[in-house]
């Protein structure tokens, strides 16, 4: 039973990683690509790590997988934020398509 759950986690995680890769190629704007690179990819990696942990059932491997998961959850939002700010500052973001633009100077 554990092998079936582990296999489902691995398949679901790799499917989400595939969807993230397709989103990186298909989406037209940098903010959309940034979203595709962080959201499904992070969840996909966590599912793959969960599947590996269930399949291998080792304490040492579990600690290593937990560390990988924690570092992924800490670094993905920070890197996405930095990419978004850099794209905004260099003019790669279409400001007309933004609903709220808190970084542009206000005209009084």
N, C-alpha and C positions, 0 to 999 in steps of 0.2 A: 504494500500500500504506500509506503514512504517513497518507493521508487517511482510510482505513478505521479505522486504529488510533486516530487523533484523534477520529473520530466516535464510536467505541465508548467512549472515555474520557469524552467529553462527555455521552453518553447515560447511562452508568453514574453519573457524578457528579451529573447532574441528578436521576436516580432516587433516589440516596441523599439528596439535599437534600429531595426530595418526601417520602421516608419520615420524615426528621427533622421536617418540618412537620406531618405527620399524627400523629407521636408527641407533639408538643407539644400538639396539640389533644385527643388521645384519652387520654393517660395521666392517672390520677387524682391522683397525688401529686407534690409538687415535686421530690423526688429522682429519680423516674422521668422527669419532664419535663426535668430538667437533663441526665440521661444522653442522652435523645433529642436534645437541642439541641446537644450537643457532639460525640458520637462519630460518627454518620453524616454530620453536617453538615461536620465537618472533613475527613473522608475524601472526601466529595463535592466539596468545594471544591478539594482537591488534585487530584482526577481532572479536574475542569474546567480547572484551570490547566495540567495536563499536556497535555490535549487542545488547549488554545489554543497552548501552546508548540510542540507538534508541527505544528500547522496553520500558524502564522504564520512559524516558522523565522527569527526575527530575534534578534540578540544583545541589542539594547536592550529588546525585549519580553521576552526570556528573563530578563534581570536584574530587570525590574520584576515579572514573575510569581514569580520566586524570592523577592524581598523580601516580596511579599504572602503567600506560603506560609510563610516564616519568621515573620512577624508573627502569622499565624493560629495557628501551632503554639505560639508563645510566649504569646499572650493567651487562647486558649480554655481551657486548663486552669486558669489563674489566675482567670478570671472565673467558671468553674464552681465552683471552690473557694469563692470569696467568696459566691456565691449560696447554696451549700449551707450554709455557716456562718451566714449571715444567716437563712436559713429555719429552721435548727436553733435558733438563739438566740431567735427570735421565736415559736417554738412551732408552726410550720407543718409540722413533721415528726412523723409518727405514730411515737412512740418504741417502741410495742409491736411494730411490724413490723420493727424493726431487729434484726439478728442480733448485732452487736457495737456497743455504745454506749460509746465511750471518753471522751466528753465529759460524761457525766452524773456528778454527785457520787456517790461510793460510800458506801453505808450500812454502817458497821462494826458 
